[in-house]
Amino acid sequence: MKDNTVEMACPKCGQIFTERPAVSRVDNVTLICPDCGTREALASLGVEPEEQNEILDIIHEKSR
Ligand SMILES: [Zn+2]
């Protein structure tokens, strides 16, 4: 069996993920998990952390 799935540990939250990583906006180099990528994007828009969690919950429910 051959696939391209690679397990990565997110340096931001420590979560192990296999999805395509996002590039951190902080340095444009660090690869982070999609959740943290979404958080950074929302934070850059001025979204509060609590609201970021709510939005991530919605995203996770939709992808299920
Ligand atoms: Zn993360």
N, CA, C, O and the ligand as a Tripos MOL2 file, in Angstrom:
@<TRIPOS>MOLECULE
protein
  257   255    65     0     0
PROTEIN
NO_CHARGES

@<TRIPOS>ATOM
      1 N           0.8350   -1.2020    0.0000 N.3       1 MET1
      2 CA          0.0000    0.0000    0.0000 C.3       1 MET1
      3 C           0.8700    1.2520    0.0000 C.2       1 MET1
      4 O           1.7960    1.3890    0.7990 O.2       1 MET1
      5 N           0.5570    2.1320   -0.8900 N.am      2 LYS2
      6 CA          1.3720    3.3220   -1.0070 C.3       2 LYS2
      7 C           0.4800    4.5480   -1.0260 C.2       2 LYS2
      8 O          -0.4260    4.6530   -1.8530 O.2       2 LYS2
      9 N           0.7260    5.4400   -0.1470 N.am      3 ASP3
     10 CA          0.0300    6.7240   -0.2560 C.3       3 ASP3
     11 C           0.9540    7.8380    0.2070 C.2       3 ASP3
     12 O           2.0310    7.5940    0.7510 O.2       3 ASP3
     13 N           0.5170    9.0340   -0.0150 N.am      4 ASN4
     14 CA          1.3750   10.1780    0.2750 C.3       4 ASN4
     15 C           1.0740   10.8130    1.6250 C.2       4 ASN4
     16 O           1.5270   11.9180    1.9230 O.2       4 ASN4
     17 N           0.3030   10.0990    2.4330 N.am      5 THR5
     18 CA         -0.0570   10.6720    3.7190 C.3       5 THR5
     19 C           1.1720   10.7400    4.6230 C.2       5 THR5
     20 O           1.8450    9.7370    4.8640 O.2       5 THR5
     21 N           1.4370   11.9120    5.1020 N.am      6 VAL6
     22 CA          2.5580   12.1060    6.0080 C.3       6 VAL6
     23 C           2.0200   12.6660    7.3150 C.2       6 VAL6
     24 O           1.2600   13.6340    7.3280 O.2       6 VAL6
     25 N           2.4230   12.0500    8.3990 N.am      7 GLU7
     26 CA          2.0040   12.5840    9.6920 C.3       7 GLU7
     27 C           2.9270   13.7040   10.1060 C.2       7 GLU7
     28 O           4.1510   13.5740   10.0730 O.2       7 GLU7
     29 N           2.3190   14.8070   10.4970 N.am      8 MET8
     30 CA          3.1270   15.9400   10.9480 C.3       8 MET8
     31 C           2.6190   16.3840   12.3120 C.2       8 MET8
     32 O           1.4290   16.2880   12.6090 O.2       8 MET8
     33 N           3.5330   16.8680   13.1280 N.am      9 ALA9
     34 CA          3.1350   17.4480   14.4090 C.3       9 ALA9
     35 C           3.1590   18.9610   14.2460 C.2       9 ALA9
     36 O           4.1610   19.5400   13.8250 O.2       9 ALA9
     37 N           2.0530   19.5800   14.5830 N.am     10 CYS10
     38 CA          1.9810   21.0350   14.4700 C.3      10 CYS10
     39 C           2.8390   21.6860   15.5540 C.2      10 CYS10
     40 O           2.6600   21.3940   16.7360 O.2      10 CYS10
     41 N           3.7620   22.5590   15.1720 N.am     11 PRO11
     42 CA          4.6180   23.2120   16.1730 C.3      11 PRO11
     43 C           3.8600   24.2140   17.0200 C.2      11 PRO11
     44 O           4.3540   24.6420   18.0640 O.2      11 PRO11
     45 N           2.6800   24.5910   16.5920 N.am     12 LYS12
     46 CA          1.8950   25.5970   17.3180 C.3      12 LYS12
     47 C           1.0460   24.9720   18.4210 C.2      12 LYS12
     48 O           1.0240   25.4620   19.5500 O.2      12 LYS12
     49 N           0.3480   23.8860   18.0870 N.am     13 CYS13
     50 CA         -0.5690   23.3000   19.0640 C.3      13 CYS13
     51 C          -0.1790   21.8650   19.4320 C.2      13 CYS13
     52 O          -0.7470   21.2940   20.3630 O.2      13 CYS13
     53 N           0.7830   21.2780   18.7110 N.am     14 GLY14
     54 CA          1.2390   19.9370   19.0480 C.3      14 GLY14
     55 C           0.3640   18.8290   18.4870 C.2      14 GLY14
     56 O           0.6460   17.6480   18.6940 O.2      14 GLY14
     57 N          -0.6820   19.1960   17.7890 N.am     15 GLN15
     58 CA         -1.5990   18.2180   17.2180 C.3      15 GLN15
     59 C          -0.9240   17.4480   16.0720 C.2      15 GLN15
     60 O          -0.2150   18.0320   15.2520 O.2      15 GLN15
     61 N          -1.1600   16.1150   16.0300 N.am     16 ILE16
     62 CA         -0.6830   15.3280   14.8990 C.3      16 ILE16
     63 C          -1.7480   15.4020   13.8140 C.2      16 ILE16
     64 O          -2.9250   15.1480   14.0690 O.2      16 ILE16
     65 N          -1.3330   15.7460   12.6180 N.am     17 PHE17
     66 CA         -2.3230   15.8670   11.5410 C.3      17 PHE17
     67 C          -1.7530   15.3120   10.2460 C.2      17 PHE17
     68 O          -0.5380   15.2540   10.0530 O.2      17 PHE17
     69 N          -2.6570   14.9060    9.3650 N.am     18 THR18
     70 CA         -2.2430   14.3310    8.0840 C.3      18 THR18
     71 C          -2.7510   15.1530    6.9000 C.2      18 THR18
     72 O          -2.4410   14.8610    5.7450 O.2      18 THR18
     73 N          -3.5350   16.1810    7.2090 N.am     19 GLU19
     74 CA         -4.0120   17.0490    6.1400 C.3      19 GLU19
     75 C          -2.8610   17.8760    5.5870 C.2      19 GLU19
     76 O          -1.7790   17.9360    6.1690 O.2      19 GLU19
     77 N          -3.1180   18.5070    4.4560 N.am     20 ARG20
     78 CA         -2.1110   19.3830    3.8940 C.3      20 ARG20
     79 C          -1.8430   20.5300    4.8610 C.2      20 ARG20
     80 O          -2.7770   21.2060    5.2910 O.2      20 ARG20
     81 N          -0.5900   20.7550    5.2050 N.am     21 PRO21
     82 CA         -0.2940   21.8040    6.1840 C.3      21 PRO21
     83 C          -0.5290   23.2040    5.6300 C.2      21 PRO21
     84 O          -0.5490   23.4240    4.4190 O.2      21 PRO21
     85 N          -0.7020   24.1240    6.5410 N.am     22 ALA22
     86 CA         -0.7960   25.5400    6.1790 C.3      22 ALA22
     87 C           0.5340   26.1950    6.5280 C.2      22 ALA22
     88 O           1.2490   25.7330    7.4170 O.2      22 ALA22
     89 N           0.8510   27.2510    5.8370 N.am     23 VAL23
     90 CA          2.0790   27.9840    6.1420 C.3      23 VAL23
     91 C           1.7470   29.0950    7.1250 C.2      23 VAL23
     92 O           0.8410   29.8980    6.9010 O.2      23 VAL23
     93 N           2.4990   29.1240    8.2160 N.am     24 SER24
     94 CA          2.2420   30.1400    9.2290 C.3      24 SER24
     95 C           2.4530   31.5400    8.6700 C.2      24 SER24
     96 O           3.4010   31.7990    7.9290 O.2      24 SER24
     97 N           1.5470   32.4320    9.0420 N.am     25 ARG25
     98 CA          1.6820   33.8290    8.6070 C.3      25 ARG25
     99 C           2.7720   34.5470    9.3840 C.2      25 ARG25
    100 O           3.2270   35.6210    8.9920 O.2      25 ARG25
    101 N           3.1850   33.9450   10.4840 N.am     26 VAL26
    102 CA          4.1700   34.6110   11.3390 C.3      26 VAL26
    103 C           5.5030   34.7450   10.6190 C.2      26 VAL26
    104 O           6.1140   35.8140   10.6200 O.2      26 VAL26
    105 N           5.9580   33.6370    9.9930 N.am     27 ASP27
    106 CA          7.2550   33.7150    9.3100 C.3      27 ASP27
    107 C           7.2050   33.2320    7.8560 C.2      27 ASP27
    108 O           8.2160   33.2600    7.1550 O.2      27 ASP27
    109 N           6.0280   32.7910    7.4080 N.am     28 ASN28
    110 CA          5.8580   32.3080    6.0370 C.3      28 ASN28
    111 C           6.6950   31.0790    5.7110 C.2      28 ASN28
    112 O           6.8900   30.7580    4.5390 O.2      28 ASN28
    113 N           7.1900   30.3910    6.7260 N.am     29 VAL29
    114 CA          8.0100   29.2050    6.5180 C.3      29 VAL29
    115 C           7.4700   28.0210    7.2990 C.2      29 VAL29
    116 O           7.3600   26.9130    6.7750 O.2      29 VAL29
    117 N           7.1340   28.2680    8.5640 N.am     30 THR30
    118 CA          6.7020   27.2010    9.4530 C.3      30 THR30
    119 C           5.4200   26.5530    8.9470 C.2      30 THR30
    120 O           4.4600   27.2490    8.6150 O.2      30 THR30
    121 N           5.3990   25.2200    8.8850 N.am     31 LEU31
    122 CA          4.2020   24.5040    8.4820 C.3      31 LEU31
    123 C           3.3990   24.1630    9.7240 C.2      31 LEU31
    124 O           3.9130   23.5610   10.6660 O.2      31 LEU31
    125 N           2.1450   24.5520    9.7140 N.am     32 ILE32
    126 CA          1.2670   24.3350   10.8610 C.3      32 ILE32
    127 C           0.0240   23.5880   10.4040 C.2      32 ILE32
    128 O          -0.2180   23.4500    9.2050 O.2      32 ILE32
    129 N          -0.7640   23.1050   11.3610 N.am     33 CYS33
    130 CA         -1.9540   22.3450   10.9900 C.3      33 CYS33
    131 C          -3.0230   23.2890   10.4190 C.2      33 CYS33
    132 O          -3.0010   24.4920   10.6820 O.2      33 CYS33
    133 N          -3.9480   22.7360    9.6420 N.am     34 PRO34
    134 CA         -4.9810   23.5820    9.0310 C.3      34 PRO34
    135 C          -5.7650   24.3990   10.0560 C.2      34 PRO34
    136 O          -6.1610   25.5310    9.7800 O.2      34 PRO34
    137 N          -5.9870   23.8210   11.2420 N.am     35 ASP35
    138 CA         -6.7260   24.5590   12.2740 C.3      35 ASP35
    139 C          -5.9790   25.8190   12.6780 C.2      35 ASP35
    140 O          -6.5670   26.8960   12.7810 O.2      35 ASP35
    141 N          -4.6610   25.6740   12.9110 N.am     36 CYS36
    142 CA         -3.8840   26.8460   13.3080 C.3      36 CYS36
    143 C          -3.7990   27.8390   12.1550 C.2      36 CYS36
    144 O          -3.7710   29.0500   12.3740 O.2      36 CYS36
    145 N          -3.7580   27.3220   10.9250 N.am     37 GLY37
    146 CA         -3.7560   28.2130    9.7720 C.3      37 GLY37
    147 C          -5.0250   29.0490    9.7370 C.2      37 GLY37
    148 O          -4.9910   30.2460    9.4530 O.2      37 GLY37
    149 N          -6.1550   28.3940   10.0320 N.am     38 THR38
    150 CA         -7.4330   29.1020   10.0730 C.3      38 THR38
    151 C          -7.4280   30.1110   11.2010 C.2      38 THR38
    152 O          -7.8780   31.2440   11.0360 O.2      38 THR38
    153 N          -6.9080   29.6860   12.3690 N.am     39 ARG39
    154 CA         -6.8490   30.5980   13.5260 C.3      39 ARG39
    155 C          -6.0360   31.8470   13.2060 C.2      39 ARG39
    156 O          -6.4450   32.9650   13.5230 O.2      39 ARG39
    157 N          -4.8820   31.6470   12.5760 N.am     40 GLU40
    158 CA         -4.0270   32.7960   12.2530 C.3      40 GLU40
    159 C          -4.7290   33.7270   11.2750 C.2      40 GLU40
    160 O          -4.6540   34.9500   11.3910 O.2      40 GLU40
    161 N          -5.4140   33.1190   10.3070 N.am     41 ALA41
    162 CA         -6.1270   33.9360    9.3190 C.3      41 ALA41
    163 C          -7.2170   34.7510   10.0050 C.2      41 ALA41
    164 O          -7.3910   35.9370    9.7270 O.2      41 ALA41
    165 N          -7.9520   34.0910   10.9140 N.am     42 LEU42
    166 CA         -9.0340   34.7900   11.6240 C.3      42 LEU42
    167 C          -8.4640   35.8510   12.5600 C.2      42 LEU42
    168 O          -9.0020   36.9540   12.6620 O.2      42 LEU42
    169 N          -7.3680   35.5070   13.2430 N.am     43 ALA43
    170 CA         -6.7570   36.4640   14.1640 C.3      43 ALA43
    171 C          -6.3100   37.7120   13.4130 C.2      43 ALA43
    172 O          -6.4040   38.8260   13.9280 O.2      43 ALA43
    173 N          -5.8210   37.5150   12.1840 N.am     44 SER44
    174 CA         -5.3530   38.6550   11.3980 C.3      44 SER44
    175 C          -6.5200   39.5500   10.9860 C.2      44 SER44
    176 O          -6.3330   40.7100   10.6200 O.2      44 SER44
    177 N          -7.7250   38.9890   11.0540 N.am     45 LEU45
    178 CA         -8.9160   39.7800   10.7390 C.3      45 LEU45
    179 C          -9.4910   40.4220   11.9950 C.2      45 LEU45
    180 O         -10.4930   41.1360   11.9330 O.2      45 LEU45
    181 N          -8.8430   40.1630   13.1480 N.am     46 GLY46
    182 CA         -9.3140   40.7590   14.3870 C.3      46 GLY46
    183 C         -10.3660   39.9310   15.0930 C.2      46 GLY46
    184 O         -11.0730   40.4370   15.9640 O.2      46 GLY46
    185 N         -10.4810   38.6480   14.7250 N.am     47 VAL47
    186 CA        -11.4680   37.7750   15.3640 C.3      47 VAL47
    187 C         -10.9240   37.3020   16.7160 C.2      47 VAL47
    188 O          -9.7780   36.8660   16.8180 O.2      47 VAL47
    189 N         -11.7610   37.3970   17.7460 N.am     48 GLU48
    190 CA        -11.3460   36.9920   19.0860 C.3      48 GLU48
    191 C         -11.1680   35.4730   19.1610 C.2      48 GLU48
    192 O         -11.8430   34.7340   18.4440 O.2      48 GLU48
    193 N         -10.2460   34.9990   20.0430 N.am     49 PRO49
    194 CA         -9.9920   33.5560   20.1700 C.3      49 PRO49
    195 C         -11.2430   32.7210   20.3910 C.2      49 PRO49
    196 O         -11.3670   31.6370   19.8220 O.2      49 PRO49
    197 N         -12.1840   33.2110   21.2170 N.am     50 GLU50
    198 CA        -13.4090   32.4360   21.4640 C.3      50 GLU50
    199 C         -14.2180   32.2680   20.1800 C.2      50 GLU50
    200 O         -14.7820   31.2050   19.9190 O.2      50 GLU50
    201 N         -14.2630   33.3290   19.3930 N.am     51 GLU51
    202 CA        -14.9930   33.2530   18.1310 C.3      51 GLU51
    203 C         -14.2490   32.3570   17.1480 C.2      51 GLU51
    204 O         -14.8710   31.6670   16.3400 O.2      51 GLU51
    205 N         -12.9210   32.3670   17.2160 N.am     52 GLN52
    206 CA        -12.1300   31.4770   16.3550 C.3      52 GLN52
    207 C         -12.5090   30.0260   16.6220 C.2      52 GLN52
    208 O         -12.6640   29.2400   15.6870 O.2      52 GLN52
    209 N         -12.6590   29.6640   17.9100 N.am     53 ASN53
    210 CA        -13.0440   28.3030   18.2660 C.3      53 ASN53
    211 C         -14.4130   27.9480   17.7090 C.2      53 ASN53
    212 O         -14.6290   26.8400   17.2190 O.2      53 ASN53
    213 N         -15.3340   28.9010   17.7880 N.am     54 GLU54
    214 CA        -16.6810   28.6420   17.2700 C.3      54 GLU54
    215 C         -16.6390   28.3930   15.7680 C.2      54 GLU54
    216 O         -17.3110   27.4990   15.2550 O.2      54 GLU54
    217 N         -15.8470   29.1890   15.0780 N.am     55 ILE55
    218 CA        -15.7530   29.0450   13.6190 C.3      55 ILE55
    219 C         -15.1140   27.6990   13.2730 C.2      55 ILE55
    220 O         -15.5500   27.0230   12.3410 O.2      55 ILE55
    221 N         -14.0780   27.3130   14.0280 N.am     56 LEU56
    222 CA        -13.4330   26.0140   13.7770 C.3      56 LEU56
    223 C         -14.4090   24.8730   14.0290 C.2      56 LEU56
    224 O         -14.4150   23.8860   13.2930 O.2      56 LEU56
    225 N         -15.2340   25.0020   15.0620 N.am     57 ASP57
    226 CA        -16.2490   23.9770   15.3350 C.3      57 ASP57
    227 C         -17.1720   23.8140   14.1340 C.2      57 ASP57
    228 O         -17.5030   22.6970   13.7360 O.2      57 ASP57
    229 N         -17.5820   24.9420   13.5640 N.am     58 ILE58
    230 CA        -18.4780   24.9060   12.4090 C.3      58 ILE58
    231 C         -17.7810   24.2230   11.2310 C.2      58 ILE58
    232 O         -18.3790   23.3970   10.5420 O.2      58 ILE58
    233 N         -16.5160   24.5750   11.0070 N.am     59 ILE59
    234 CA        -15.7650   23.9750    9.9010 C.3      59 ILE59
    235 C         -15.6780   22.4640   10.1030 C.2      59 ILE59
    236 O         -15.8670   21.6970    9.1590 O.2      59 ILE59
    237 N         -15.3920   22.0340   11.3370 N.am     60 HIS60
    238 CA        -15.2440   20.6070   11.6080 C.3      60 HIS60
    239 C         -16.5660   19.8590   11.4360 C.2      60 HIS60
    240 O         -16.5850   18.7220   10.9640 O.2      60 HIS60
    241 N         -17.6550   20.4950   11.8170 N.am     61 GLU61
    242 CA        -18.9500   19.8330   11.6540 C.3      61 GLU61
    243 C         -19.2890   19.6390   10.1910 C.2      61 GLU61
    244 O         -19.8440   18.6120    9.8000 O.2      61 GLU61
    245 N         -18.9520   20.6320    9.3870 N.am     62 LYS62
    246 CA        -19.2710   20.5500    7.9580 C.3      62 LYS62
    247 C         -18.4480   19.4860    7.2530 C.2      62 LYS62
    248 O         -18.9370   18.8460    6.3230 O.2      62 LYS62
    249 N         -17.1990   19.2830    7.6800 N.am     63 SER63
    250 CA        -16.3220   18.3410    6.9860 C.3      63 SER63
    251 C         -16.5800   16.9060    7.4330 C.2      63 SER63
    252 O         -16.0000   15.9690    6.8850 O.2      63 SER63
    253 N         -17.4530   16.7340    8.4320 N.am     64 ARG64
    254 CA        -17.7030   15.3930    8.9390 C.3      64 ARG64
    255 C         -18.6870   14.6350    8.0680 C.2      64 ARG64
    256 O         -19.0080   13.4830    8.3580 O.2      64 ARG64
    257 ZN         -1.8980   23.4750   15.1110 Zn       65 ZN65
@<TRIPOS>BOND
     1     1     2 1
     2     2     3 1
     3     3     4 2
     4     3     5 am
     5     5     6 1
     6     6     7 1
     7     7     8 2
     8     7     9 am
     9     9    10 1
    10    10    11 1
    11    11    12 2
    12    11    13 am
    13    13    14 1
    14    14    15 1
    15    15    16 2
    16    15    17 am
    17    17    18 1
    18    18    19 1
    19    19    20 2
    20    19    21 am
    21    21    22 1
    22    22    23 1
    23    23    24 2
    24    23    25 am
    25    25    26 1
    26    26    27 1
    27    27    28 2
    28    27    29 am
    29    29    30 1
    30    30    31 1
    31    31    32 2
    32    31    33 am
    33    33    34 1
    34    34    35 1
    35    35    36 2
    36    35    37 am
    37    37    38 1
    38    38    39 1
    39    39    40 2
    40    39    41 am
    41    41    42 1
    42    42    43 1
    43    43    44 2
    44    43    45 am
    45    45    46 1
    46    46    47 1
    47    47    48 2
    48    47    49 am
    49    49    50 1
    50    50    51 1
    51    51    52 2
    52    51    53 am
    53    53    54 1
    54    54    55 1
    55    55    56 2
    56    55    57 am
    57    57    58 1
    58    58    59 1
    59    59    60 2
    60    59    61 am
    61    61    62 1
    62    62    63 1
    63    63    64 2
    64    63    65 am
    65    65    66 1
    66    66    67 1
    67    67    68 2
    68    67    69 am
    69    69    70 1
    70    70    71 1
    71    71    72 2
    72    71    73 am
    73    73    74 1
    74    74    75 1
    75    75    76 2
    76    75    77 am
    77    77    78 1
    78    78    79 1
    79    79    80 2
    80    79    81 am
    81    81    82 1
    82    82    83 1
    83    83    84 2
    84    83    85 am
    85    85    86 1
    86    86    87 1
    87    87    88 2
    88    87    89 am
    89    89    90 1
    90    90    91 1
    91    91    92 2
    92    91    93 am
    93    93    94 1
    94    94    95 1
    95    95    96 2
    96    95    97 am
    97    97    98 1
    98    98    99 1
    99    99   100 2
   100    99   101 am
   101   101   102 1
   102   102   103 1
   103   103   104 2
   104   103   105 am
   105   105   106 1
   106   106   107 1
   107   107   108 2
   108   107   109 am
   109   109   110 1
   110   110   111 1
   111   111   112 2
   112   111   113 am
   113   113   114 1
   114   114   115 1
   115   115   116 2
   116   115   117 am
   117   117   118 1
   118   118   119 1
   119   119   120 2
   120   119   121 am
   121   121   122 1
   122   122   123 1
   123   123   124 2
   124   123   125 am
   125   125   126 1
   126   126   127 1
   127   127   128 2
   128   127   129 am
   129   129   130 1
   130   130   131 1
   131   131   132 2
   132   131   133 am
   133   133   134 1
   134   134   135 1
   135   135   136 2
   136   135   137 am
   137   137   138 1
   138   138   139 1
   139   139   140 2
   140   139   141 am
   141   141   142 1
   142   142   143 1
   143   143   144 2
   144   143   145 am
   145   145   146 1
   146   146   147 1
   147   147   148 2
   148   147   149 am
   149   149   150 1
   150   150   151 1
   151   151   152 2
   152   151   153 am
   153   153   154 1
   154   154   155 1
   155   155   156 2
   156   155   157 am
   157   157   158 1
   158   158   159 1
   159   159   160 2
   160   159   161 am
   161   161   162 1
   162   162   163 1
   163   163   164 2
   164   163   165 am
   165   165   166 1
   166   166   167 1
   167   167   168 2
   168   167   169 am
   169   169   170 1
   170   170   171 1
   171   171   172 2
   172   171   173 am
   173   173   174 1
   174   174   175 1
   175   175   176 2
   176   175   177 am
   177   177   178 1
   178   178   179 1
   179   179   180 2
   180   179   181 am
   181   181   182 1
   182   182   183 1
   183   183   184 2
   184   183   185 am
   185   185   186 1
   186   186   187 1
   187   187   188 2
   188   187   189 am
   189   189   190 1
   190   190   191 1
   191   191   192 2
   192   191   193 am
   193   193   194 1
   194   194   195 1
   195   195   196 2
   196   195   197 am
   197   197   198 1
   198   198   199 1
   199   199   200 2
   200   199   201 am
   201   201   202 1
   202   202   203 1
   203   203   204 2
   204   203   205 am
   205   205   206 1
   206   206   207 1
   207   207   208 2
   208   207   209 am
   209   209   210 1
   210   210   211 1
   211   211   212 2
   212   211   213 am
   213   213   214 1
   214   214   215 1
   215   215   216 2
   216   215   217 am
   217   217   218 1
   218   218   219 1
   219   219   220 2
   220   219   221 am
   221   221   222 1
   222   222   223 1
   223   223   224 2
   224   223   225 am
   225   225   226 1
   226   226   227 1
   227   227   228 2
   228   227   229 am
   229   229   230 1
   230   230   231 1
   231   231   232 2
   232   231   233 am
   233   233   234 1
   234   234   235 1
   235   235   236 2
   236   235   237 am
   237   237   238 1
   238   238   239 1
   239   239   240 2
   240   239   241 am
   241   241   242 1
   242   242   243 1
   243   243   244 2
   244   243   245 am
   245   245   246 1
   246   246   247 1
   247   247   248 2
   248   247   249 am
   249   249   250 1
   250   250   251 1
   251   251   252 2
   252   251   253 am
   253   253   254 1
   254   254   255 1
   255   255   256 2
@<TRIPOS>SUBSTRUCTURE
     1 MET1         2 RESIDUE 1 A MET
     2 LYS2         6 RESIDUE 1 A LYS
     3 ASP3        10 RESIDUE 1 A ASP
     4 ASN4        14 RESIDUE 1 A ASN
     5 THR5        18 RESIDUE 1 A THR
     6 VAL6        22 RESIDUE 1 A VAL
     7 GLU7        26 RESIDUE 1 A GLU
     8 MET8        30 RESIDUE 1 A MET
     9 ALA9        34 RESIDUE 1 A ALA
    10 CYS10       38 RESIDUE 1 A CYS
    11 PRO11       42 RESIDUE 1 A PRO
    12 LYS12       46 RESIDUE 1 A LYS
    13 CYS13       50 RESIDUE 1 A CYS
    14 GLY14       54 RESIDUE 1 A GLY
    15 GLN15       58 RESIDUE 1 A GLN
    16 ILE16       62 RESIDUE 1 A ILE
    17 PHE17       66 RESIDUE 1 A PHE
    18 THR18       70 RESIDUE 1 A THR
    19 GLU19       74 RESIDUE 1 A GLU
    20 ARG20       78 RESIDUE 1 A ARG
    21 PRO21       82 RESIDUE 1 A PRO
    22 ALA22       86 RESIDUE 1 A ALA
    23 VAL23       90 RESIDUE 1 A VAL
    24 SER24       94 RESIDUE 1 A SER
    25 ARG25       98 RESIDUE 1 A ARG
    26 VAL26      102 RESIDUE 1 A VAL
    27 ASP27      106 RESIDUE 1 A ASP
    28 ASN28      110 RESIDUE 1 A ASN
    29 VAL29      114 RESIDUE 1 A VAL
    30 THR30      118 RESIDUE 1 A THR
    31 LEU31      122 RESIDUE 1 A LEU
    32 ILE32      126 RESIDUE 1 A ILE
    33 CYS33      130 RESIDUE 1 A CYS
    34 PRO34      134 RESIDUE 1 A PRO
    35 ASP35      138 RESIDUE 1 A ASP
    36 CYS36      142 RESIDUE 1 A CYS
    37 GLY37      146 RESIDUE 1 A GLY
    38 THR38      150 RESIDUE 1 A THR
    39 ARG39      154 RESIDUE 1 A ARG
    40 GLU40      158 RESIDUE 1 A GLU
    41 ALA41      162 RESIDUE 1 A ALA
    42 LEU42      166 RESIDUE 1 A LEU
    43 ALA43      170 RESIDUE 1 A ALA
    44 SER44      174 RESIDUE 1 A SER
    45 LEU45      178 RESIDUE 1 A LEU
    46 GLY46      182 RESIDUE 1 A GLY
    47 VAL47      186 RESIDUE 1 A VAL
    48 GLU48      190 RESIDUE 1 A GLU
    49 PRO49      194 RESIDUE 1 A PRO
    50 GLU50      198 RESIDUE 1 A GLU
    51 GLU51      202 RESIDUE 1 A GLU
    52 GLN52      206 RESIDUE 1 A GLN
    53 ASN53      210 RESIDUE 1 A ASN
    54 GLU54      214 RESIDUE 1 A GLU
    55 ILE55      218 RESIDUE 1 A ILE
    56 LEU56      222 RESIDUE 1 A LEU
    57 ASP57      226 RESIDUE 1 A ASP
    58 ILE58      230 RESIDUE 1 A ILE
    59 ILE59      234 RESIDUE 1 A ILE
    60 HIS60      238 RESIDUE 1 A HIS
    61 GLU61      242 RESIDUE 1 A GLU
    62 LYS62      246 RESIDUE 1 A LYS
    63 SER63      250 RESIDUE 1 A SER
    64 ARG64      254 RESIDUE 1 A ARG
    65 ZN65       257 GROUP 0 **** ****
